Amino acid sequence: MYTTPFERIKTLVNNIQKLEDKLMNTGFLPMSEQQKIHTEIKKLKEEMEKLERRTRK
């Protein structure tokens, strides 16, 4: 299914917010789990930046 860049950005932002909420609202997370979440957030932000650079004129 084809999605527009705008839809993809919205999806990425939602995913980042969910991960950040998980970090903030969980009482206790092991450091390894926290590191995995931070790594995933970083990957999503990088993907979003790449998409923005490709679509900007």
N, CA, C and O of each residue as an XYZ file, in Angstrom:
228
protein
N       0.826     -1.176      0.000
C       0.000      0.000      0.000
C       0.874      1.244      0.000
O       1.817      1.344      0.785
N       0.575      2.163     -0.850
C       1.348      3.384     -0.983
C       0.888      4.422      0.041
O      -0.306      4.690      0.176
N       1.840      4.993      0.750
C       1.515      6.060      1.686
C       2.253      7.324      1.276
O       3.349      7.262      0.718
N       1.656      8.451      1.552
C       2.301      9.719      1.244
C       3.373      9.993      2.293
O       3.324      9.440      3.392
N       4.341     10.845      1.957
C       5.365     11.198      2.952
C       4.752     11.786      4.225
O       5.239     11.530      5.326
N       3.694     12.567      4.073
C       3.042     13.159      5.236
C       2.475     12.081      6.152
O       2.615     12.166      7.372
N       1.839     11.075      5.575
C       1.292      9.974      6.373
C       2.401      9.203      7.071
O       2.251      8.788      8.220
N       3.504      9.013      6.376
C       4.639      8.288      6.954
C       5.222      9.075      8.136
O       5.560      8.482      9.161
N       5.343     10.388      8.006
C       5.843     11.230      9.091
C       4.909     11.121     10.304
O       5.368     10.996     11.440
N       3.594     11.169     10.050
C       2.636     11.052     11.146
C       2.804      9.723     11.871
O       2.757      9.674     13.100
N       2.996      8.657     11.122
C       3.188      7.334     11.710
C       4.463      7.294     12.549
O       4.467      6.754     13.656
N       5.537      7.864     12.021
C       6.801      7.890     12.753
C       6.669      8.676     14.049
O       7.157      8.243     15.093
N       6.014      9.825     13.986
C       5.821     10.647     15.181
C       5.006      9.884     16.225
O       5.338      9.905     17.410
N       3.945      9.214     15.790
C       3.129      8.427     16.724
C       3.939      7.316     17.376
O       3.808      7.065     18.574
N       4.773      6.655     16.589
C       5.605      5.578     17.132
C       6.607      6.123     18.155
O       6.831      5.509     19.198
N       7.201      7.267     17.854
C       8.151      7.891     18.780
C       7.442      8.264     20.078
O       7.970      8.029     21.164
N       6.253      8.841     19.968
C       5.503      9.231     21.166
C       5.157      8.015     22.019
O       5.236      8.085     23.245
N       4.779      6.918     21.402
C       4.460      5.702     22.155
C       5.683      5.193     22.916
O       5.580      4.798     24.077
N       6.838      5.206     22.254
C       8.054      4.742     22.906
C       8.456      5.669     24.055
O       8.866      5.203     25.118
N       8.337      6.975     23.838
C       8.666      7.934     24.896
C       7.712      7.778     26.074
O       8.132      7.867     27.227
N       6.436      7.546     25.793
C       5.467      7.311     26.868
C       5.831      6.068     27.665
O       5.706      6.046     28.890
N       6.274      5.049     26.973
C       6.667      3.820     27.651
C       7.836      4.081     28.600
O       7.876      3.542     29.706
N       8.785      4.907     28.165
C       9.921      5.251     29.021
C       9.481      6.051     30.245
O       9.952      5.812     31.357
N       8.580      6.994     30.030
C       8.192      7.911     31.103
C       7.192      7.285     32.076
O       7.239      7.591     33.268
N       6.305      6.434     31.614
C       5.203      5.952     32.436
C       5.434      4.592     33.086
O       4.621      4.145     33.895
N       6.504      3.954     32.747
C       6.790      2.643     33.335
C       7.555      2.863     34.631
O       8.531      3.612     34.665
N       7.116      2.220     35.677
C       7.764      2.388     36.975
C       9.215      1.949     36.966
O      10.084      2.675     37.449
N       9.487      0.783     36.427
C      10.856      0.271     36.410
C      11.109     -0.464     35.108
O      10.379     -1.383     34.735
N      12.152     -0.041     34.434
C      12.615     -0.740     33.233
C      14.103     -1.024     33.410
O      14.857     -0.142     33.821
N      14.522     -2.226     33.108
C      15.960     -2.512     33.157
C      16.713     -1.625     32.160
O      16.159     -1.211     31.142
N      17.954     -1.347     32.460
C      18.759     -0.484     31.594
C      18.824     -1.027     30.164
O      18.821     -0.253     29.206
N      18.883     -2.329     30.019
C      18.960     -2.901     28.670
C      17.698     -2.584     27.873
O      17.769     -2.289     26.680
N      16.543     -2.645     28.538
C      15.277     -2.322     27.873
C      15.216     -0.833     27.527
O      14.761     -0.456     26.447
N      15.677      0.005     28.453
C      15.712      1.443     28.184
C      16.599      1.744     26.985
O      16.251      2.567     26.139
N      17.740      1.079     26.914
C      18.672      1.294     25.804
C      18.047      0.883     24.477
O      18.230      1.562     23.466
N      17.313     -0.219     24.473
C      16.632     -0.665     23.258
C      15.618      0.371     22.795
O      15.514      0.658     21.602
N      14.870      0.932     23.742
C      13.861      1.940     23.395
C      14.538      3.190     22.846
O      14.089      3.750     21.846
N      15.620      3.634     23.493
C      16.343      4.809     23.005
C      16.903      4.579     21.601
O      16.877      5.476     20.759
N      17.402      3.385     21.362
C      17.933      3.053     20.039
C      16.828      3.081     18.985
O      17.032      3.590     17.883
N      15.676      2.542     19.315
C      14.545      2.542     18.380
C      14.069      3.964     18.099
O      13.761      4.301     16.955
N      14.006      4.799     19.133
C      13.609      6.202     18.949
C      14.596      6.900     18.021
O      14.195      7.659     17.139
N      15.876      6.644     18.221
C      16.903      7.261     17.383
C      16.742      6.838     15.921
O      16.855      7.669     15.020
N      16.481      5.558     15.683
C      16.284      5.070     14.315
C      15.077      5.731     13.657
O      15.132      6.118     12.490
N      13.985      5.857     14.414
C      12.777      6.481     13.867
C      13.018      7.955     13.539
O      12.557      8.447     12.509
N      13.739      8.655     14.412
C      14.037     10.071     14.156
C      14.940     10.222     12.929
O      14.757     11.145     12.136
N      15.902      9.327     12.771
C      16.772      9.377     11.592
C      15.977      9.120     10.319
O      16.189      9.787      9.306
N      15.069      8.162     10.366
C      14.232      7.870      9.207
C      13.363      9.087      8.858
O      13.184      9.417      7.686
N      12.834      9.740      9.882
C      12.005     10.913      9.671
C      12.821     12.045      9.043
O      12.336     12.725      8.139
N      14.041     12.252      9.506
C      14.906     13.283      8.937
C      15.237     12.994      7.473
O      15.231     13.903      6.643
N      15.523     11.744      7.162
C      15.807     11.369      5.773
C      14.612     11.637      4.876
O      14.760     12.168      3.775
N      13.443     11.275      5.342
C      12.220     11.494      4.582
C      11.975     12.980      4.371
O      11.599     13.396      3.276
N      12.184     13.784      5.409
C      12.004     15.224      5.279
C      12.992     15.832      4.285
O      12.629     16.714      3.507
N      14.241     15.362      4.310
C      15.234     15.889      3.361
C      14.872     15.543      1.922
O      15.072     16.354      1.017
N      14.337     14.337      1.707
C      13.974     13.933      0.350
C      12.782     14.712     -0.176
O      12.695     14.974     -1.375
N      11.867     15.084      0.698
C      10.634     15.737      0.245
C      10.723     17.249      0.257
O       9.882     17.908     -0.354
N      11.711     17.825      0.931
C      11.876     19.272      0.962
C      12.472     19.771     -0.338
O      13.282     19.093     -0.970
N      12.066     20.950     -0.721
C      12.632     21.526     -1.959
C      13.438     22.750     -1.662
O      13.987     23.365     -2.576
